Amino acid sequence: MLNSFFTFEWRNCSSRYIAVLAFLWSILKVKSLELNFGVQVSLDAAKVVNVTPRYAKLRAGANGSAKGQIIGWENIELISDRPLETMLKEFRQLKEEYPDRILIASIMEEYNKAAWEELIDRVEQTGIDAIEINFSCPHGMPERKMGAAVGQDCALLEEVCGWINAKAAVPVWAKMTPNITDITQPARVALRSGCEGISAINTIMSVMGINLNTLHPEPCVEGYSTPGGYSAKAVHPIALAKVMNIAQMMKAEFGDKDYSLSAIGGVETGGDAAEFILLGSNTVQDVVCLKRLVSFF
Ligand SMILES: Cc1cc2nc3c(=O)[nH]c(=O)nc-3n(C[C@H](O)[C@H](O)[C@H](O)COP(=O)(O)O)c2cc1C
């Protein structure tokens, strides 16, 4: 999968890309791979404490057999705990090494206009081509109005999108959460508030299962657990429906605009990606192949 590419269209430019999450860049020191990056950053990594283990897997096969193929992932990861300066340095490095590739920074910040403006400013200074705003992580510190806490509240979304689009010089995609009854509502608000594109879906709130030996939910950290975000092959049918809903809304209400829809969710094969494109998405993001890589480490 890493050597296959999807065609990416952004306004009048056409380029090839695979979107890759930032946390993997620290693992993948593979210069020969020609990747584009969707990179999750926020200003203050010191506020983040990630736990281990933070993933649980659902396997196909009888009784979740340990040999069954992994069809679902749950993650309870928070935002990256890598310092912003490190990320910015890597953005610059990537643009220097791959100037003809599209680099998209996926950013998330708390409900603070000045913090959003500073983050956008610093990220743009690295030469990135576009920004994806994470209004969609189900566990993105809702007490600080981050991630899905914004994407599930249209009034808040409109306000924050307004700040972001007033500041950003590059195109902005708003990434939507599927953890909402009608995903077209926040997508519409984001486009009306100046975003040029929509990404969908982020992970689905889930409890992966209960370990019947320990009686604790998975993943379990020192006896504690929390619902997390469900992804991978098992979410593909749900993602197809959500992307279809957004594509239909965009065609009906914004058909005269050059807006873009990026589809995400359980893409393992070219056929999976083609399904999204047939339903109206302009680009497709592949996260599953990266999870396979993570499994090696
Ligand atoms: C470990 C992990 C970390 C993720 N981190 C982010 C993130 O930082 N920002 C974001 O917008 N989405 C994040 N996501 C969500 C993915 O980008 C994607 O929307 C979701 O996993 C569904 O796609 P998939 O089924 O191909 O994995 C993460 C997903 C996983 C599994």
The ligand as a Tripos MOL2 file, in Angstrom:
@<TRIPOS>MOLECULE
LIG
   31    33     1     0     0
SMALL
NO_CHARGES

@<TRIPOS>ATOM
      1 C1         -3.9720    6.0520   16.4060 C.3       1 LIG1
      2 C2         -4.8030    7.0370   15.6890 C.ar      1 LIG1
      3 C3         -4.5310    8.3910   15.8160 C.ar      1 LIG1
      4 C4         -5.3010    9.3330   15.1640 C.ar      1 LIG1
      5 N1         -4.9940   10.6420   15.3040 N.ar      1 LIG1
      6 C5         -5.7120   11.5640   14.6310 C.ar      1 LIG1
      7 C6         -5.3690   12.9260   14.7270 C.ar      1 LIG1
      8 O1         -4.4090   13.2820   15.3970 O.2       1 LIG1
      9 N2         -6.1220   13.8220   14.0510 N.ar      1 LIG1
     10 C7         -7.1800   13.4470   13.2740 C.ar      1 LIG1
     11 O2         -7.8250   14.3130   12.6580 O.2       1 LIG1
     12 N3         -7.5240   12.1510   13.1600 N.ar      1 LIG1
     13 C8         -6.8120   11.2060   13.8110 C.ar      1 LIG1
     14 N4         -7.1530    9.8910   13.6920 N.ar      1 LIG1
     15 C9         -8.3090    9.5000   12.8800 C.3       1 LIG1
     16 C10        -7.8810    9.0850   11.4670 C.3       1 LIG1
     17 O3         -7.2430   10.1600   10.7950 O.3       1 LIG1
     18 C11        -9.0780    8.6030   10.6430 C.3       1 LIG1
     19 O4         -9.9870    9.6680   10.5030 O.3       1 LIG1
     20 C12        -9.7840    7.4180   11.2730 C.3       1 LIG1
     21 O5         -8.8320    6.5340   11.8460 O.3       1 LIG1
     22 C13       -10.6370    6.6390   10.2550 C.3       1 LIG1
     23 O6         -9.8280    6.1770    9.1980 O.3       1 LIG1
     24 P1         -9.2410    4.6770    9.0930 P.3       1 LIG1
     25 O7        -10.3990    3.7290    9.2640 O.co2     1 LIG1
     26 O8         -8.6200    4.6170    7.7410 O.co2     1 LIG1
     27 O9         -8.2410    4.5520   10.2080 O.co2     1 LIG1
     28 C14        -6.3800    8.9150   14.3390 C.ar      1 LIG1
     29 C15        -6.6530    7.5530   14.1960 C.ar      1 LIG1
     30 C16        -5.8800    6.6140   14.8660 C.ar      1 LIG1
     31 C17        -6.2220    5.1540   14.7070 C.3       1 LIG1
@<TRIPOS>BOND
     1     1     2 1
     2     2     3 ar
     3     2    30 ar
     4     3     4 ar
     5     4     5 ar
     6     4    28 ar
     7     5     6 ar
     8     6     7 ar
     9     6    13 1
    10     7     8 2
    11     7     9 ar
    12     9    10 ar
    13    10    11 2
    14    10    12 ar
    15    12    13 ar
    16    13    14 ar
    17    14    15 1
    18    14    28 ar
    19    15    16 1
    20    16    17 1
    21    16    18 1
    22    18    19 1
    23    18    20 1
    24    20    21 1
    25    20    22 1
    26    22    23 1
    27    23    24 1
    28    24    25 2
    29    24    26 1
    30    24    27 1
    31    28    29 ar
    32    29    30 ar
    33    30    31 1
@<TRIPOS>SUBSTRUCTURE
     1 LIG1         1 GROUP 0 **** ****
